[in-house]
């Protein structure tokens, strides 16, 4: 069984480190890089998009909204990134389905 005072001490150490000026600066930098990556992804979607069917535009608009949702402070980055990945993969699958139907060809 784990010693309660050990766990409390570990939590206090984590809190001190997480609230340090270095950790806050690293968090700010990570957030800036995250936002820039999402912006680049959305710009790439616009550049590479060929809207064969009106549904594709709707799918991309929905994806834009999902990608713009900001991570809550209480949310873990891992969960946030999993949600983004899931949204992107779902949009890709939906666009492939539209393409298959529109062009009557199979994608692999």
Helices and strands as residue ranges (DSSP letters): H 4-18, H 21-48, H 54-68, H 77-103
